[in-house]
Amino acid sequence: MARERITLKSDSDIVLMREAGLITAAALKAVRDAIAPGVSTLELDALAESTIISMGARSNFKLVPGYNHTICSSVNDEVVHGIPSKERILQAGDIIKVDCGAITPPGWNGDSAFSMVVSGGDPELMARRQQISDACEGSLWAGIAAFAKAKRLNEVGRVIEKSIKDAGRYGILQDYIGHGVGRSMHEDPAVFNYQTRDLGPVVVPGLVIAIEPMITAGSQAVKILDDEWTVSTKDGSDSSHWEHTVARHSGGIWVLTAEDGGVAGLAKYGVTPVPLES
């Protein structure tokens, strides 16, 4: 495996990254609150954009060459990188994955995602889709808790994989993984969602990563659609994607894109996030 060029962040850097994380969280909350049958994914995109701008930042997704939107919105069998459009109207019972990021004027990035089942659908379908979302979100928090104590980074992937397998028979995407975050939205190191032979880099204070499990209700095999962005399951099965930007600093762990810093999500693991003073 090629040596990764990891840029560690100081505590003061992480405090500044928290601003980008909170703006990202606010944009996602605005989108989550607006999700309902009859709403287009382009409307959700505009809402995220206006929220980020109103808070003095800008979309970092729009800095990705060839991508012109603030969010990725992926519905049902679409796992990640779905492009918002006025034609894509949410239906009752859909499961939508929304990924979003913000960059602040000092140049620090946040990156986060959630899955949500649209209200009002067939109860059995909604329950099944909620189960896969819960399994994916649960694996995210298990991975974050592992990161809080890990000596080597790929301990995180091992724990995520175990959490997913314990939750049911789900496929784990192999080619789409987490990453470092900092002055670029995507940095080294690679953050796997499954156990690897390599132990990965040593976990030290200053390491800031995006942990983002992506799972399917069927095969892990995926395809890229004709728009050259959207990643969809080959077998048409449902999927889920959850993500947070997380920092290990001199005093502990801090979930930068969670409004409460990760308090609620980490409680069951006996891990208490530690905020830094500005």
C-alpha positions as CSV (number, residue, x, y, z in Angstrom):
1,M,0.0,0.0,0.0
2,A,1.3,3.4,-0.9
3,R,2.4,5.7,2.0
4,E,-0.4,8.2,2.7
5,R,0.5,11.9,3.2
6,I,-1.5,12.7,6.3
7,T,-1.8,16.4,7.4
8,L,-2.4,16.5,11.1
9,K,-4.4,19.4,12.5
10,S,-3.6,21.5,15.6
11,D,-6.2,22.0,18.3
12,S,-6.7,25.6,17.1
13,D,-7.2,24.2,13.5
14,I,-9.8,21.8,14.8
15,V,-11.7,24.6,16.6
16,L,-11.9,26.4,13.2
17,M,-13.0,23.1,11.5
18,R,-15.8,22.9,14.0
19,E,-17.3,26.0,12.4
20,A,-17.4,24.3,9.0
21,G,-18.9,21.3,10.7
22,L,-21.7,23.2,12.3
23,I,-22.6,25.0,9.1
24,T,-22.7,21.6,7.3
25,A,-24.9,20.3,10.1
26,A,-27.2,23.3,9.8
27,A,-27.6,22.8,6.1
28,L,-28.4,19.1,6.5
29,K,-31.0,19.9,9.3
30,A,-32.7,22.4,6.9
31,V,-32.9,19.7,4.3
32,R,-34.1,17.0,6.7
33,D,-36.9,19.3,8.0
34,A,-38.0,19.9,4.4
35,I,-38.1,16.3,3.2
36,A,-41.7,15.3,2.4
37,P,-43.7,13.7,-0.5
38,G,-43.9,16.1,-3.4
39,V,-40.6,17.9,-2.7
40,S,-38.0,17.9,-5.5
41,T,-34.4,17.1,-4.8
42,L,-33.5,20.4,-6.5
43,E,-35.5,22.2,-3.9
44,L,-33.5,20.5,-1.2
45,D,-30.3,21.5,-2.9
46,A,-31.4,25.2,-3.0
47,L,-32.3,25.1,0.7
48,A,-28.8,23.7,1.6
49,E,-27.1,26.3,-0.6
50,S,-29.0,29.2,1.0
51,T,-28.3,27.9,4.5
52,I,-24.6,27.7,3.9
53,I,-24.4,31.1,2.3
54,S,-26.4,32.7,5.1
55,M,-23.8,31.4,7.6
56,G,-20.9,33.0,5.7
57,A,-19.6,29.9,4.0
58,R,-19.9,28.2,0.6
59,S,-20.5,24.8,-0.8
60,N,-17.4,22.7,-1.1
61,F,-19.2,20.2,-3.4
62,K,-19.4,22.9,-6.0
63,L,-15.6,23.0,-5.9
64,V,-15.4,19.4,-7.2
65,P,-14.7,19.7,-11.0
66,G,-17.8,19.0,-13.0
67,Y,-20.2,19.0,-10.1
68,N,-22.6,22.0,-9.9
69,H,-24.7,21.3,-6.8
70,T,-24.5,21.8,-3.0
71,I,-25.8,18.3,-2.1
72,C,-25.8,14.9,-3.4
73,S,-29.3,13.4,-3.2
74,S,-29.5,9.6,-3.8
75,V,-32.9,7.9,-3.7
76,N,-33.7,4.2,-3.0
77,D,-31.3,2.1,-5.0
78,E,-29.0,5.1,-5.6
79,V,-26.3,4.9,-2.9
80,V,-24.2,8.1,-3.3
81,H,-23.5,11.0,-5.7
82,G,-27.0,11.4,-6.9
83,I,-27.5,14.7,-8.7
84,P,-30.4,16.9,-7.6
85,S,-33.1,17.8,-10.2
86,K,-36.5,19.4,-10.4
87,E,-37.8,16.2,-12.1
88,R,-36.8,14.0,-9.1
89,I,-39.9,14.3,-6.9
90,L,-39.8,12.5,-3.5
91,Q,-42.5,9.9,-3.1
92,A,-43.9,8.6,0.2
93,G,-41.8,5.7,1.5
94,D,-38.6,6.6,-0.5
95,I,-35.3,6.4,1.3
96,I,-33.2,9.4,0.4
97,K,-29.5,9.8,1.2
98,V,-28.3,13.4,1.4
99,D,-24.6,14.3,1.4
100,C,-23.4,17.9,2.0
101,G,-20.3,19.9,2.8
102,A,-19.3,23.5,3.6
103,I,-16.0,25.4,3.4
104,T,-15.4,28.5,5.5
105,P,-13.5,31.6,4.5
106,P,-10.4,30.4,6.4
107,G,-10.5,27.3,4.1
108,W,-11.6,24.6,6.4
109,N,-14.1,21.9,5.3
110,G,-17.0,19.9,6.8
111,D,-18.5,16.8,5.2
112,S,-21.6,14.9,6.5
113,A,-24.5,12.7,5.3
114,F,-27.7,11.2,6.5
115,S,-30.4,8.8,5.3
116,M,-34.1,9.3,5.8
117,V,-37.3,7.5,4.9
118,V,-40.0,9.8,3.5
119,S,-43.2,9.8,5.5
120,G,-46.5,8.4,4.5
121,G,-45.5,5.3,2.6
122,D,-46.4,1.6,2.9
123,P,-45.7,0.6,6.5
124,E,-43.9,-2.6,5.7
125,L,-41.7,-0.9,3.0
126,M,-40.9,2.0,5.4
127,A,-40.0,-0.4,8.2
128,R,-37.6,-2.3,6.0
129,R,-36.0,0.9,4.7
130,Q,-35.7,2.3,8.2
131,Q,-34.0,-0.9,9.3
132,I,-31.2,-0.5,6.7
133,S,-30.8,3.2,7.7
134,D,-30.6,2.3,11.4
135,A,-28.0,-0.4,10.6
136,C,-25.9,2.0,8.7
137,E,-26.2,4.8,11.2
138,G,-25.4,2.3,14.0
139,S,-22.2,1.2,12.2
140,L,-21.2,4.9,11.8
141,W,-21.4,5.5,15.6
142,A,-19.7,2.2,16.3
143,G,-16.9,3.3,14.0
144,I,-16.6,6.7,15.7
145,A,-16.5,5.1,19.1
146,A,-13.7,2.8,17.8
147,F,-11.8,5.9,16.5
148,A,-11.9,7.4,19.9
149,K,-9.8,4.5,21.3
150,A,-8.0,3.1,18.2
151,K,-4.3,2.7,18.0
152,R,-4.4,2.0,14.2
153,L,-6.9,3.5,11.9
154,N,-8.2,0.3,10.3
155,E,-9.6,-0.8,13.7
156,V,-12.4,1.5,12.7
157,G,-13.2,-0.5,9.6
158,R,-13.2,-3.8,11.5
159,V,-15.7,-2.4,14.0
160,I,-17.9,-0.9,11.3
161,E,-18.0,-4.3,9.4
162,K,-18.9,-6.2,12.6
163,S,-21.7,-3.7,13.4
164,I,-23.2,-4.1,10.0
165,K,-23.0,-7.9,10.0
166,D,-24.6,-8.0,13.5
167,A,-27.5,-5.9,12.2
168,G,-28.4,-8.2,9.2
169,R,-27.4,-9.4,5.8
170,Y,-26.3,-6.2,4.2
171,G,-23.7,-5.5,1.5
172,I,-20.9,-3.1,2.3
173,L,-19.6,-1.0,-0.6
174,Q,-15.9,-1.8,-1.2
175,D,-14.8,1.0,-3.6
176,Y,-16.4,4.0,-1.8
177,I,-14.9,4.7,1.6
178,G,-14.2,7.5,4.1
179,H,-11.2,9.9,3.9
180,G,-9.3,12.6,5.7
181,V,-10.7,16.1,5.9
182,G,-9.0,19.5,6.3
183,R,-8.2,22.3,3.9
184,S,-9.4,19.9,1.2
185,M,-12.6,18.0,1.5
186,H,-10.9,14.8,0.5
187,E,-7.5,14.1,2.0
188,D,-5.4,11.1,3.1
189,P,-5.9,8.8,4.9
190,A,-8.3,6.3,3.4
191,V,-10.9,5.2,6.0
192,F,-12.3,1.7,5.2
193,N,-15.7,0.4,6.2
194,Y,-14.5,-3.2,6.5
195,Q,-11.6,-5.1,7.9
196,T,-8.4,-4.9,5.9
197,R,-5.1,-6.9,6.2
198,D,-3.2,-3.6,6.5
199,L,-3.5,-2.1,10.0
200,G,-3.5,1.4,8.6
201,P,-1.8,4.5,10.0
202,V,-1.2,5.1,13.6
203,V,-4.0,7.2,15.2
204,V,-2.6,10.3,16.9
205,P,-4.0,13.6,18.0
206,G,-4.6,15.9,15.0
207,L,-6.1,13.2,12.8
208,V,-9.4,14.4,11.3
209,I,-11.4,12.0,9.1
210,A,-14.8,11.5,7.5
211,I,-16.2,8.1,8.5
212,E,-19.0,7.2,6.0
213,P,-20.4,3.6,5.8
214,M,-22.4,2.8,2.7
215,I,-24.5,-0.4,2.7
216,T,-27.1,-2.2,0.5
217,A,-30.0,-4.5,1.2
218,G,-28.6,-6.9,-1.4
219,S,-25.4,-7.3,-3.3
220,Q,-22.5,-4.9,-2.7
221,A,-22.1,-4.6,-6.5
222,V,-22.8,-1.1,-7.9
223,K,-22.8,0.7,-11.2
224,I,-22.4,4.4,-12.3
225,L,-25.4,5.7,-14.1
226,D,-25.4,7.5,-17.4
227,D,-25.0,10.9,-15.7
228,E,-21.5,9.7,-14.8
229,W,-22.0,10.6,-11.1
230,T,-24.8,8.6,-9.5
231,V,-23.7,5.3,-7.9
232,S,-26.6,2.7,-7.9
233,T,-26.9,-0.9,-6.8
234,K,-26.7,-3.3,-9.7
235,D,-29.5,-5.5,-8.3
236,G,-31.8,-2.6,-7.6
237,S,-31.7,-3.1,-3.8
238,D,-32.2,-0.3,-1.4
239,S,-29.2,1.4,0.2
240,S,-28.1,3.7,3.1
241,H,-25.3,6.2,3.7
242,W,-24.3,8.0,6.9
243,E,-21.3,10.2,7.5
244,H,-19.7,12.5,10.1
245,T,-16.4,14.5,10.2
246,V,-14.6,13.5,13.4
247,A,-11.4,14.8,15.1
248,R,-9.0,13.2,17.5
249,H,-7.3,16.0,19.4
250,S,-5.1,16.4,22.4
251,G,-8.0,15.9,24.8
252,G,-10.1,13.2,23.1
253,I,-12.6,13.0,20.3
254,W,-15.0,15.5,18.8
255,V,-17.7,14.9,16.1
256,L,-17.4,18.2,14.2
257,T,-20.5,17.8,12.1
258,A,-22.8,16.8,15.0
259,E,-24.7,19.6,16.7
260,D,-24.0,18.1,20.1
261,G,-20.4,17.1,19.2
262,G,-21.5,13.4,19.3
263,V,-22.8,13.2,22.8
264,A,-26.0,11.3,22.0
265,G,-24.5,9.0,19.4
266,L,-21.6,7.9,21.5
267,A,-23.4,7.5,24.8
268,K,-24.1,3.8,24.4
269,Y,-20.4,3.1,23.8
270,G,-19.3,4.9,27.0
271,V,-17.4,7.5,25.0
272,T,-17.8,11.2,25.9
273,P,-16.7,13.7,23.2
274,V,-14.5,16.5,24.4
275,P,-15.0,20.0,22.8
276,L,-12.1,22.3,22.5
277,E,-12.1,25.9,23.7
278,S,-11.9,28.6,21.0
